[in-house]
Amino acid sequence: MVPATPGQDLLLNRGQDVALRVLQVDGKDVDESLYELSDKFLTIKAAALPTEPFKLTTEVLIKPQENTSLDGLYKSR
């Protein structure tokens, strides 16, 4: 469970070689208008977040063999 600060966006670090596939709050998909992806961050807007503790689910696509940034999971040999 993730505690929310009412009225504040949630900012999460994002790996460069990671593609977001699923973003859910309490089992419900978050509308694309309620989050932003940048090269470094996933920002979930406050409007998408409950004021009570909630479950945040993410599913990402990674290709460790193509990760040249060596950030997160990568293939070494």
CORHUBEL-V933626 format. One record per residue. N is the residue number from 1. RES is the residue in one letter. OMEGA is omega as a letter, one per 30 degrees, with the letter a starting at -180 (none if undefined). D_CENTER is the distance of its C-alpha to the mean C-alpha in Angstrom with 1 decimal. Layout:
((N | RES | OMEGA | D_CENTER) (N | RES | OMEGA | D_CENTER))
//
This chain:
((1 | M | a | 14.6) (2 | V | l | 12.8) (3 | P | l | 15.4) (4 | A | l | 14.8) (5 | T | a | 17.0) (6 | P | l | 18.6) (7 | G | a | 18.4) (8 | Q | l | 15.7) (9 | D | l | 12.2) (10 | L | a | 9.4) (11 | L | a | 8.3) (12 | L | l | 6.0) (13 | N | a | 7.6) (14 | R | l | 6.8) (15 | G | a | 9.7) (16 | Q | a | 12.2) (17 | D | a | 13.0) (18 | V | l | 9.9) (19 | A | l | 9.6) (20 | L | l | 7.0) (21 | R | a | 9.5) (22 | V | l | 8.6) (23 | L | a | 6.7) (24 | Q | l | 9.4) (25 | V | a | 10.9) (26 | D | l | 14.1) (27 | G | a | 14.4) (28 | K | l | 14.3) (29 | D | l | 12.3) (30 | V | l | 10.8) (31 | D | a | 13.0) (32 | E | l | 12.0) (33 | S | a | 14.1) (34 | L | l | 12.0) (35 | Y | l | 8.9) (36 | E | l | 9.3) (37 | L | l | 8.2) (38 | S | l | 10.6) (39 | D | a | 11.8) (40 | K | a | 10.5) (41 | F | l | 7.7) (42 | L | l | 4.9) (43 | T | l | 7.4) (44 | I | a | 7.8) (45 | K | a | 11.6) (46 | A | a | 14.0) (47 | A | a | 15.6) (48 | A | a | 12.9) (49 | L | l | 13.1) (50 | P | l | 16.2) (51 | T | l | 18.5) (52 | E | l | 19.0) (53 | P | a | 16.9) (54 | F | l | 14.4) (55 | K | l | 12.5) (56 | L | a | 8.7) (57 | T | l | 8.2) (58 | T | l | 5.9) (59 | E | a | 8.2) (60 | V | l | 8.4) (61 | L | l | 11.7) (62 | I | l | 13.3) (63 | K | a | 16.8) (64 | P | a | 18.1) (65 | Q | l | 21.4) (66 | E | a | 20.1) (67 | N | l | 18.0) (68 | T | l | 20.5) (69 | S | a | 18.4) (70 | L | l | 18.8) (71 | D | l | 15.4) (72 | G | a | 13.9) (73 | L | l | 15.8) (74 | Y | l | 18.7) (75 | K | a | 22.2) (76 | S | l | 25.1) (77 | R | none | 28.1))
//
